[in-house]
Amino acid sequence: MNGDTLPAFQAIDDYLDDLLSDVSMPSPVATTEEDESWPPRSSGYLMCTAANVLVAVPMSQVADILLAPPDHGDELHADDGSTSRRVRIVDLSRILADDLHEPAANMLVVLSGWRWAVACRSTEEETSRIASADIDWRVARSERTRRPWLGGMYKSGRCVVLDVVALLDMLDRDHRGNASA
């Protein structure tokens, strides 16, 4: 091993520490809705991986879980039980770390609102329970200067917790005009 190379676990720890650090800024006046929604009250999480990072997605923000069809492209038509909708697909590994690539995603997690799905790799079939006290939550959404989608880090699992509301806001803002049909 080269003397300049970090062990994988140390590189991941350093990367996640960098992800969780925010520049301290004056706190804007938060709305009541924002105060009540952060941190989320969910305890059930879907565990998946992207860019070789374990990710916890709050089940309360998951609309559906689908097998990723080969060559799925950047959208699909999904049925929510009453309506067929156009759902945009984004590769979660590109959001986490654009320079880290992994094998093709094997599942699509359709997020609440049926506008977006994240492509990722499945790690567990059942919902994982994580107590809110076991998560190092980041600052309120309005105060995040970098990586608004990163809600926090599960202390004992080397796992990032996705802030789905912030991710959806970011995707909608970055891809205007792509609302569900």
N, CA and C of each residue as an Amber inpcrd file, in Angstrom:
protein
   543
   0.8360000  -1.1790000   0.0000000   0.0000000   0.0000000   0.0000000
   0.8790000   1.2380000   0.0000000   0.5520000   2.2030000  -0.8190000
   1.2690000   3.4500000  -0.9420000   1.1250000   4.2450000   0.3500000
   2.1810000   4.8810000   0.8040000   2.1430000   5.6500000   2.0400000
   1.2050000   6.8470000   1.9800000   0.8530000   7.3130000   0.7670000
  -0.0410000   8.4590000   0.6110000  -1.5100000   8.0540000   0.5850000
  -1.8010000   6.7740000   0.6110000  -3.1710000   6.2980000   0.4750000
  -3.8200000   6.1210000   1.8400000  -5.0460000   6.6100000   1.9770000
  -5.8130000   6.4260000   3.2090000  -6.5570000   5.1060000   3.1550000
  -6.7250000   4.4440000   4.2910000  -7.5950000   3.2720000   4.3020000
  -9.0060000   3.7100000   3.9160000  -9.7740000   2.8200000   3.3090000
 -11.1140000   3.1470000   2.8120000 -11.9990000   3.7310000   3.9040000
 -11.9860000   3.1250000   5.1100000 -12.8610000   3.6270000   6.1710000
 -12.4920000   5.0520000   6.5680000 -11.1850000   5.3840000   6.5650000
 -10.7590000   6.7360000   6.9250000 -11.1630000   7.7300000   5.8450000
 -11.0340000   7.3360000   4.5910000 -11.4360000   8.2140000   3.4930000
 -12.9300000   8.5040000   3.5620000 -13.7260000   7.4910000   3.8650000
 -15.1780000   7.6860000   3.9830000 -15.4960000   8.5720000   5.1720000
 -14.8460000   8.3310000   6.3200000 -15.0710000   9.1760000   7.4970000
 -14.7300000  10.6410000   7.1940000 -13.5890000  10.8740000   6.5350000
 -13.1910000  12.2370000   6.1930000 -14.1970000  12.8770000   5.2440000
 -14.6590000  12.0970000   4.2610000 -15.6390000  12.5900000   3.2920000
 -16.9390000  12.9660000   3.9930000 -17.4310000  12.0950000   4.8750000
 -18.6890000  12.3650000   5.5680000 -18.5510000  13.5330000   6.5400000
 -17.3930000  13.6750000   7.1980000 -17.1660000  14.8390000   8.0580000
 -17.2550000  16.1260000   7.2440000 -16.6770000  16.1050000   6.0380000
 -16.7400000  17.2690000   5.1630000 -18.1780000  17.5530000   4.7470000
 -18.9480000  16.5080000   4.4690000 -20.3420000  16.6860000   4.0720000
 -21.1640000  17.3370000   5.1730000 -20.8830000  16.9870000   6.4110000
 -21.6930000  17.4610000   7.5250000 -21.3000000  18.8450000   8.0240000
 -20.1560000  19.3550000   7.5710000 -19.7340000  20.6680000   8.0560000
 -20.4140000  21.7590000   7.2380000 -20.9490000  22.7330000   7.9230000
 -21.5960000  23.8800000   7.2990000 -20.9490000  25.1410000   7.8270000
 -20.9320000  26.1480000   7.0020000 -20.4540000  27.4470000   7.4310000
 -21.5550000  28.0730000   8.2710000 -21.1960000  28.5950000   9.4250000
 -22.1880000  29.2170000  10.2950000 -22.6240000  30.5420000   9.6900000
 -23.9410000  30.7020000   9.5480000 -24.5020000  31.9250000   8.9950000
 -25.5930000  32.4240000   9.9260000 -25.9170000  33.7120000   9.8580000
 -27.0220000  34.2010000  10.6740000 -28.2890000  33.4430000  10.3280000
 -29.0630000  33.1370000  11.3300000 -30.2720000  32.3480000  11.1420000
 -31.4260000  33.2240000  10.6850000 -31.9800000  32.9360000   9.4730000
 -33.1510000  33.6870000   9.0440000 -34.3620000  33.2590000   9.8670000
 -35.3940000  34.0760000   9.8410000 -36.6070000  33.7290000  10.5660000
 -37.2300000  32.5270000   9.8790000 -37.4350000  31.4430000  10.6310000
 -37.9900000  30.2130000  10.0690000 -39.5030000  30.2330000  10.1900000
 -40.1460000  29.5980000   9.2340000 -41.5960000  29.4950000   9.2960000
 -41.9740000  28.4160000  10.2840000 -43.2070000  28.4750000  10.7650000
 -43.6940000  27.4650000  11.7020000 -43.6370000  26.0880000  11.0630000
 -43.9960000  26.0190000   9.7710000 -43.9830000  24.7280000   9.0820000
 -42.5830000  24.1290000   9.0870000 -41.5740000  24.9620000   8.8260000
 -40.2040000  24.4670000   8.8050000 -39.7730000  24.0120000  10.1930000
 -40.1110000  24.7850000  11.2180000 -39.7440000  24.4130000  12.5820000
 -40.3250000  23.0590000  12.9580000 -41.5580000  22.7930000  12.5440000
 -42.2150000  21.5460000  12.9050000 -41.7280000  20.3580000  12.0830000
 -41.1650000  20.6140000  10.8970000 -40.7830000  19.4980000  10.0370000
 -39.3080000  19.1110000  10.1630000 -38.5380000  19.8510000  10.9410000
 -37.1180000  19.5220000  11.0560000 -36.6830000  19.4500000  12.5100000
 -35.9860000  18.3970000  12.9220000 -35.7520000  17.1750000  12.1470000
 -37.0280000  16.3470000  12.0130000 -37.0620000  15.4840000  11.0090000
 -38.2730000  14.6880000  10.7780000 -38.5430000  13.7230000  11.9290000
 -39.7810000  13.2900000  12.0350000 -40.1690000  12.3850000  13.1140000
 -40.0970000  10.9160000  12.6940000 -39.7540000  10.6530000  11.4670000
 -39.7140000   9.2830000  10.9580000 -38.7060000   8.4320000  11.7230000
 -39.0600000   7.1760000  11.9460000 -38.0990000   6.2500000  12.5500000
 -37.8350000   5.0710000  11.6260000 -38.6460000   4.9220000  10.5860000
 -38.4560000   3.8490000   9.6180000 -37.7150000   4.3680000   8.4010000
 -36.6530000   3.6720000   8.0280000 -35.8180000   4.1130000   6.9140000
 -35.5570000   2.9700000   5.9480000 -35.5720000   3.3000000   4.6630000
 -35.1520000   2.3860000   3.6170000 -33.6510000   2.5750000   3.4670000
 -32.9020000   1.4850000   3.5390000 -31.4500000   1.5730000   3.4170000
 -31.0490000   1.2100000   1.9880000 -30.2230000   2.0460000   1.3870000
 -29.7200000   1.7750000   0.0500000 -28.3010000   2.3220000  -0.0410000
 -27.6300000   2.0320000  -1.1390000 -26.2890000   2.5730000  -1.3390000
 -26.2340000   3.3250000  -2.6550000 -25.3690000   4.3170000  -2.6680000
 -25.0690000   5.0800000  -3.8700000 -23.6770000   5.6520000  -3.6660000
 -22.8580000   5.6130000  -4.6950000 -21.4700000   6.0940000  -4.6150000
 -20.7360000   5.4390000  -3.4490000 -21.0440000   4.1810000  -3.1940000
 -20.4440000   3.4040000  -2.1090000 -20.7030000   4.0000000  -0.7290000
 -21.7640000   4.7700000  -0.5950000 -22.1700000   5.3630000   0.6770000
 -23.5240000   4.7710000   1.0610000 -23.6600000   4.3520000   2.3140000
 -24.9350000   3.8530000   2.8160000 -25.8490000   5.0470000   3.0730000
 -27.0800000   4.9690000   2.5490000 -28.0270000   6.0770000   2.6300000
 -29.3230000   5.5930000   3.2640000 -29.8410000   6.3680000   4.2230000
 -31.1340000   6.0800000   4.8460000 -32.1570000   7.0660000   4.2860000
 -33.2270000   6.5240000   3.6930000 -34.2980000   7.3460000   3.1300000
 -35.5240000   7.1740000   4.0170000 -36.0660000   8.2600000   4.5790000
 -37.2430000   8.1230000   5.4480000 -38.4110000   7.4880000   4.6930000
 -38.9390000   6.3930000   5.2360000 -40.0470000   5.6960000   4.5740000
 -41.2820000   6.5800000   4.4410000 -41.4420000   7.5440000   5.3180000
 -42.5900000   8.4460000   5.2240000 -42.5250000   9.3080000   3.9650000
 -41.3570000   9.3610000   3.3180000 -41.1750000  10.1460000   2.1050000
 -41.0110000   9.2740000   0.8600000 -41.2440000   7.9610000   1.0040000
 -41.1300000   7.0300000  -0.1210000 -42.5280000   6.7010000  -0.6290000
 -42.7820000   6.9800000  -1.9130000 -44.0840000   6.6820000  -2.5140000
 -44.1370000   5.2540000  -3.0360000 -43.0170000   4.7550000  -3.5770000
 -42.9800000   3.4080000  -4.1390000 -41.5260000   2.9920000  -4.3160000
 -41.3140000   1.6940000  -4.4310000 -39.9910000   1.1340000  -4.6970000
 -40.1550000   0.2120000  -5.8930000 -39.3690000   0.4410000  -6.9300000
 -39.4810000  -0.3200000  -8.1680000 -38.1310000  -0.9150000  -8.5360000
 -38.1650000  -2.0480000  -9.2170000 -36.9330000  -2.5750000  -9.8010000
 -36.5490000  -1.6700000 -10.9560000 -35.2790000  -1.3700000 -11.0650000
 -34.8190000  -0.4950000 -12.1430000 -34.7710000  -1.2840000 -13.4420000
 -35.5430000  -0.8740000 -14.4400000 -35.4680000  -1.5620000 -15.7220000
 -34.1240000  -1.2700000 -16.3820000 -33.6130000  -2.2100000 -17.1790000
 -32.3440000  -1.9500000 -17.8660000 -32.4880000  -0.7070000 -18.7520000
 -31.4670000   0.0920000 -18.8000000 -31.4770000   1.3060000 -19.6270000
 -32.7270000   2.1400000 -19.3820000 -32.9900000   2.4450000 -18.1030000
 -34.2200000   3.1400000 -17.7390000 -34.2800000   4.5860000 -18.2010000
 -33.1680000   5.1650000 -18.5950000 -33.1840000   6.5460000 -19.0520000
 -33.4110000   7.5140000 -17.9080000 -33.9300000   8.6970000 -18.2420000
 -34.1030000   9.7100000 -17.2040000 -35.5570000   9.9270000 -16.7970000
 -36.4610000   9.0670000 -17.2610000 -37.8410000   9.1250000 -16.7910000
 -38.5410000   7.8010000 -17.0570000 -39.6560000   7.6120000 -16.3660000
 -40.4780000   6.4280000 -16.5800000 -41.9200000   6.7960000 -16.2870000
 -42.8140000   5.9390000 -16.7330000 -44.2250000   6.1170000 -16.4080000
 -44.5430000   5.1450000 -15.2930000 -45.0480000   5.6810000 -14.1970000
 -45.3650000   4.8630000 -13.0260000 -46.8300000   5.0610000 -12.6760000
 -47.4210000   4.0300000 -12.1070000 -48.8320000   4.0500000 -11.7320000
 -48.9290000   4.1170000 -10.2200000 -49.5840000   5.1600000  -9.7130000
 -49.7340000   5.3050000  -8.2640000 -51.0180000   4.6660000  -7.7460000
 -51.6720000   3.8600000  -8.5540000 -52.9100000   3.1950000  -8.1570000
 -54.1270000   3.8240000  -8.7940000 -54.0580000   5.1190000  -9.0810000
 -55.1960000   5.7830000  -9.7090000 -54.7990000   6.5680000 -10.9590000
 -53.5350000   6.9170000 -11.0670000 -53.0740000   7.7520000 -12.1710000
 -51.7170000   7.2640000 -12.6590000 -51.5430000   7.2940000 -13.9790000
 -50.2260000   7.0240000 -14.5410000 -49.4890000   8.3610000 -14.5970000
 -48.2770000   8.3770000 -14.0780000 -47.5200000   9.6230000 -13.9910000
 -46.1450000   9.4710000 -14.6170000 -45.6560000  10.5870000 -15.1280000
 -44.2800000  10.6380000 -15.6160000 -43.4060000  10.9840000 -14.4170000
 -42.4350000  10.1370000 -14.1380000 -41.5430000  10.3250000 -12.9970000
 -40.1250000  10.5110000 -13.5300000 -39.4920000  11.6030000 -13.1390000
 -38.1040000  11.8560000 -13.5280000 -37.1890000  10.9970000 -12.6620000
 -36.1080000  10.5070000 -13.2460000 -35.1570000   9.6620000 -12.5200000
 -33.8260000  10.3930000 -12.4260000 -33.2560000  10.3750000 -11.2290000
 -31.9370000  10.9510000 -11.0210000 -31.0780000   9.8940000 -10.3260000
 -29.8340000   9.7970000 -10.7460000 -28.8990000   8.8380000 -10.1590000
 -28.4080000   9.3960000  -8.8230000 -28.7580000   8.7370000  -7.7320000
 -28.3910000   9.2210000  -6.4010000 -26.8760000   9.3160000  -6.2310000
 -26.1170000   8.4180000  -6.8660000 -24.6550000   8.4780000  -6.7210000
 -24.0900000   9.7640000  -7.3200000 -24.7030000  10.2940000  -8.3490000
 -24.2360000  11.5570000  -8.9440000 -24.5110000  12.7390000  -8.0190000
 -25.5690000  12.6290000  -7.2200000 -25.8650000  13.6930000  -6.2580000
 -24.8810000  13.6300000  -5.0980000 -24.6200000  12.4240000  -4.6020000
 -23.7320000  12.2630000  -3.4500000 -22.3020000  12.6400000  -3.7810000
 -21.8080000  12.1400000  -4.8880000 -20.4120000  12.3810000  -5.2700000
 -20.2770000  12.1020000  -6.7540000 -20.2950000  13.1490000  -7.5410000
 -20.2990000  13.0050000  -8.9920000 -19.0950000  12.2280000  -9.5130000
 -17.9810000  12.2580000  -8.7890000 -16.7710000  11.5930000  -9.2640000
 -16.6600000  10.1340000  -8.8220000 -17.5500000   9.6640000  -7.9560000
 -17.5330000   8.2680000  -7.5270000 -18.6070000   7.4940000  -8.2830000
 -18.2070000   6.4430000  -8.9640000 -19.1650000   5.6740000  -9.7490000
 -19.2210000   4.2520000  -9.2230000 -20.3580000   3.6200000  -9.4070000
 -20.5640000   2.2510000  -8.9550000 -21.3720000   1.5130000 -10.0070000
 -21.5880000   0.2120000  -9.8210000 -22.3900000  -0.5350000 -10.7900000
 -23.7810000   0.0780000 -10.9480000 -24.4310000  -0.2750000 -12.0310000
 -25.7580000   0.2700000 -12.3240000 -26.7270000   0.0300000 -11.1740000
 -27.6250000   0.9690000 -10.9910000 -28.6360000   0.8710000  -9.9390000
 -29.5630000  -0.3070000 -10.2210000 -30.0200000  -0.9590000  -9.1450000
 -30.9590000  -2.0630000  -9.3230000 -32.3500000  -1.7270000  -8.8050000
 -32.5150000  -0.4970000  -8.2440000 -33.8450000  -0.1180000  -7.7930000
 -34.0670000   1.3740000  -7.9610000 -35.3390000   1.7250000  -8.0560000
 -35.7510000   3.1160000  -8.1270000 -36.6350000   3.3890000  -6.9220000
 -36.2980000   4.3990000  -6.1810000 -37.1090000   4.8060000  -5.0360000
 -37.8920000   6.0390000  -5.4780000 -39.2080000   5.8550000  -5.6640000
 -40.0740000   6.9660000  -6.0530000 -40.3570000   7.7720000  -4.7880000
 -40.0570000   9.0530000  -4.8440000 -40.1920000   9.9130000  -3.6730000
 -41.5940000  10.5080000  -3.5900000 -41.9530000  10.9830000  -2.4200000
 -43.2940000  11.5320000  -2.2100000 -43.5910000  12.6010000  -3.2610000
 -44.8290000  12.6160000  -3.7110000 -45.2370000  13.5470000  -4.7490000
 -45.1890000  12.9500000  -6.1440000 -44.5430000  11.8190000  -6.3060000
 -44.4760000  11.0940000  -7.5810000 -43.8560000  11.9170000  -8.7130000
 -42.9960000  12.8900000  -8.3970000 -42.3200000  13.6550000  -9.4430000
 -40.9430000  13.0940000  -9.7380000 -40.2880000  12.5600000  -8.7070000
 -38.8980000  12.1350000  -8.8200000 -38.6960000  10.7480000  -8.2320000
 -37.7350000  10.0350000  -8.8270000 -37.2640000   8.7610000  -8.2790000
 -35.7450000   8.8250000  -8.2560000 -35.1480000   8.2400000  -7.2230000
 -33.6930000   8.1570000  -7.1720000 -33.2840000   6.7240000  -7.5000000
 -32.3040000   6.6050000  -8.3830000 -31.7620000   5.3000000  -8.7480000
 -30.6320000   4.9810000  -7.7780000 -30.6920000   3.7950000  -7.1780000
 -29.6850000   3.4000000  -6.1920000 -29.6010000   1.8780000  -6.1520000
 -28.7920000   1.3760000  -5.2460000 -28.6560000  -0.0650000  -5.0750000
 -29.3040000  -0.4490000  -3.7560000 -30.0530000  -1.5250000  -3.7900000
 -30.7450000  -2.0050000  -2.5970000 -29.7660000  -2.6810000  -1.6550000
 -29.9590000  -2.4720000  -0.3500000 -29.1310000  -3.1760000   0.6240000
 -29.9660000  -4.0020000   1.5840000 -31.1960000  -3.5870000   1.8340000
 -32.0460000  -4.3150000   2.7690000 -33.4650000  -4.3690000   2.2380000
 -34.1460000  -5.4640000   2.5030000 -35.5210000  -5.6110000   2.0520000
 -36.5100000  -5.0310000   3.0450000 -36.1290000  -4.9360000   4.3060000
 -37.0460000  -4.4580000   5.3290000 -36.6490000  -3.0630000   5.7850000
 -37.6130000  -2.3690000   6.3510000 -37.3740000  -1.0420000   6.8920000
 -36.4850000  -1.1340000   8.1240000 -35.5050000  -0.2540000   8.2060000
 -34.6420000  -0.1850000   9.3860000 -35.1850000   0.8800000  10.3240000
 -35.1720000   0.5820000  11.6040000 -35.6120000   1.5400000  12.6260000
 -34.3850000   2.2780000  13.1480000 -34.4520000   3.5900000  13.1170000
 -33.3730000   4.4200000  13.6420000 -34.0200000   5.4820000  14.5320000
 -33.6060000   5.5430000  15.7720000 -34.1230000   6.5610000  16.6870000
 -33.5490000   7.9250000  16.3050000 -34.3710000   8.9450000  16.3860000
 -33.9380000  10.3000000  16.0500000 -32.7180000  10.7250000  16.8710000
 -32.6460000  10.2580000  18.1160000 -31.5130000  10.6030000  18.9840000
 -30.2030000   9.9820000  18.5000000 -30.2830000   8.9640000  17.6430000
 -29.0900000   8.3000000  17.1240000 -28.5830000   8.9330000  15.8320000
 -29.1740000  10.0430000  15.4490000 -28.7760000  10.7340000  14.2220000
 -28.2020000  12.0960000  14.5890000 -27.0270000  12.3940000  14.0310000
 -26.4610000  13.7400000  14.1550000 -27.1180000  14.5830000  13.0600000
 -28.1620000  15.3270000  13.4410000 -28.9040000  16.1300000  12.4780000
 -28.1180000  17.3790000  12.1150000 -28.2440000  17.7830000  10.8620000
 -27.6380000  19.0330000  10.4270000 -28.5330000  20.1970000  10.8280000
 -28.0700000  21.3760000  10.5310000 -28.8330000  22.5860000  10.8200000
 -30.1250000  22.5910000  10.0040000 -31.0170000  23.4990000  10.3210000
 -32.2840000  23.6230000   9.5960000 -32.0250000  23.8260000   8.1050000
 -32.9700000  23.4120000   7.2840000 -32.8100000  23.4810000   5.8270000
 -32.3930000  24.8700000   5.3520000 -33.0210000  25.8840000   5.8880000
 -32.7610000  27.2520000   5.4270000 -31.3370000  27.7170000   5.7310000
 -30.6410000  27.0420000   6.6220000 -29.2880000  27.4430000   7.0130000
 -28.1940000  26.6550000   6.3050000 -28.5550000  25.6670000   5.5150000
 -27.5430000  24.8370000   4.8560000 -26.9660000  25.5550000   3.6510000
 -25.6670000  25.6540000   3.6270000 -25.0090000  26.3160000   2.5080000
 -24.5460000  25.3240000   1.4510000 -24.3020000  24.0970000   1.8390000
 -23.8450000  23.0590000   0.9050000 -24.6670000  21.8050000   1.1300000
 -24.8450000  21.0540000   0.0690000 -25.5180000  19.7540000   0.1240000
 -26.8210000  19.8120000   0.9300000 -27.8040000  20.5330000   0.4430000
 -29.0490000  20.6820000   1.1920000 -29.7810000  19.3650000   1.4180000
 -29.5490000  18.3820000   0.5840000 -30.2080000  17.0760000   0.6770000
 -29.6870000  16.2360000   1.8400000 -28.5490000  16.5950000   2.4060000
 -27.9450000  15.8100000   3.4840000 -28.5570000  16.2240000   4.8170000
 -29.4460000  15.3790000   5.3540000 -30.1510000  15.6980000   6.5860000
 -29.3370000  15.4560000   7.8360000 -28.4870000  14.4430000   7.8030000
 -27.6970000  14.1210000   8.9800000 -26.9330000  12.8370000   8.7700000
 -26.3750000  12.3440000   9.8750000 -25.5920000  11.1150000   9.8090000
 -25.9760000  10.2130000  10.9670000 -26.2690000   8.9610000  10.6370000
 -26.5870000   7.9530000  11.6440000 -25.2850000   7.6310000  12.3600000
 -25.2490000   7.8780000  13.6530000 -24.0130000   7.8070000  14.4360000
 -23.3140000   6.4570000  14.3780000 -24.0590000   5.3720000  14.5420000
 -23.3990000   4.0730000  14.6580000 -23.3670000   3.2910000  13.3570000
 -23.8870000   3.8400000  12.2870000 -23.9610000   3.0640000  11.0650000
 -23.1850000   3.5900000   9.8860000 -22.3810000   4.6490000  10.0860000
 -21.6760000   5.2610000   8.9520000 -22.6260000   5.4150000   7.7770000
 -23.6970000   6.1090000   8.0260000 -24.7950000   6.1840000   7.0770000
 -25.3130000   7.6150000   7.0220000 -25.4770000   8.1490000   5.8240000
 -26.0660000   9.4750000   5.6870000 -27.5830000   9.3470000   5.6600000
 -28.2560000  10.3400000   6.2220000 -29.7160000  10.3690000   6.2430000
 -30.1630000  11.4310000   5.2470000 -30.9500000  11.0080000   4.2820000
 -31.3950000  11.8850000   3.2130000 -32.5280000  12.7870000   3.6910000
 -32.4430000  14.0630000   3.3860000 -33.5390000  15.0020000   3.6220000
 -34.3030000  15.0880000   2.3050000 -35.3790000  14.3230000   2.1980000
 -36.1170000  14.2000000   0.9410000 -36.7610000  15.5250000   0.5410000
 -37.3040000  16.2650000   1.4870000 -37.9310000  17.5520000   1.1660000
 -36.9090000  18.4880000   0.5180000 -35.7270000  18.5870000   1.0990000
 -34.6780000  19.4440000   0.5420000 -34.1990000  18.9130000  -0.8100000
 -34.1010000  17.5900000  -0.9540000 -33.6990000  17.0050000  -2.2320000
 -34.7210000  17.3330000  -3.3160000 -36.0080000  17.1700000  -3.0100000
 -37.0550000  17.4830000  -3.9870000 -37.0190000  18.9620000  -4.3700000
 -36.8320000  19.8360000  -3.3960000 -36.7240000  21.2730000  -3.6900000
 -35.5520000  21.5390000  -4.6270000 -34.4030000  20.9120000  -4.3540000
 -33.2180000  21.0970000  -5.1790000 -33.4590000  20.5840000  -6.6030000
 -34.0380000  19.3870000  -6.7260000 -34.2920000  18.8130000  -8.0490000
 -35.2890000  19.6580000  -8.8330000 -36.3620000  20.0900000  -8.1800000
 -37.3520000  20.9310000  -8.8580000 -36.7280000  22.2470000  -9.3110000
 -35.8980000  22.8320000  -8.4820000 -35.2450000  24.0990000  -8.8090000
 -34.2540000  23.9100000  -9.9660000 -33.4950000  22.8170000  -9.9360000
 -32.4790000  22.5750000 -10.9620000 -33.0590000  22.0880000 -12.2830000
 -34.2790000  21.5610000 -12.2620000 -34.8970000  20.9880000 -13.4650000
 -36.2910000  21.5720000 -13.6710000 -36.3810000  22.8760000 -13.7190000
 -37.6800000  23.5440000 -13.9040000 -38.3520000  23.0570000 -15.1860000
 -39.6810000  22.9740000 -15.1460000 -40.4310000  22.5660000 -16.3310000
 -40.5480000  21.0740000 -16.4860000 -40.1570000  20.3100000 -15.4760000
 -40.2060000  18.8560000 -15.5730000 -41.2210000  18.2690000 -14.6090000
 -42.3210000  18.9340000 -14.3820000 -43.3410000  18.4260000 -13.4610000
 -43.9930000  17.1920000 -14.0380000 -44.5940000  16.3930000 -13.1750000
 -45.2590000  15.1610000 -13.6020000 -46.3750000  15.4660000 -14.5720000
 -46.5550000  14.5520000 -15.5090000 -47.6420000  14.6960000 -16.4780000
 -48.8820000  14.0390000 -15.9540000
